[in-house]
Structures are given as C-alpha cells and as structure tokens.
Amino acid sequence: MKYVSTWAALPGATAECVEKFLAGEAAHEPDVKVIGRWHKVDGSGGFAVSETDNPLSIYKFAAKWADLMEIHVDVVIDEADAGPILAAVFKK
C-alpha cells in the first residue's frame, strides 16, 4: 500500500525536530520504501510518499515524532486502480 504523510512541527518544536532529523532519526523501518520526501519552502512542514504492506511500520514512525509534530497519514491508490472503479460506479 502507498501512504501520503504530512507533517508540521508543533509550536516551539522546530529546533528539536531539526536536531532529530539531522541526527538520522527520520529513517523508516526496513520494510518501508520511501518514494520521496518534500519540505515546504517556508519551513512549516512537508509531506512524504511511502510504500509498505505493514501499516504498523507507518504507525511506529508517526508515534516516534508525535510529541514534536502534527502528523496525518492517508492510504492512497494509483489512478490506474481508481479509474476502473470510478468508471463502474459513475457509468451512466
């Protein structure tokens, strides 16, 4: 499954987030493939796209940062998978 995660540092936590990030603590579990990670140019947060069959690994990563960041994670599907379903449901 693919996941889109968004994050924003909690008020007053930016310096600690940066310290933790630069110390290499932003690594995921070995069973998570990070497709990409992007940071907003205003420094207010960012988002990542990752893939794994183990949602507990995504949960573990989010839990490690929950005291410093507001994190949201959504399961997403490719357009190739969504298209046929949308066509079947909305076909007139």
PyMOL commands that set and color helices and strands:
alter all, ss='L'
color gray80, all
select helices_A, chain A and resi 14-22+55-65+79-90
alter helices_A, ss='H'
color red, helices_A
select strands_A, chain A and resi 2-9+33-39+46-51+69-76
alter strands_A, ss='S'
color yellow, strands_A
deselect
rebuild
show_as cartoon
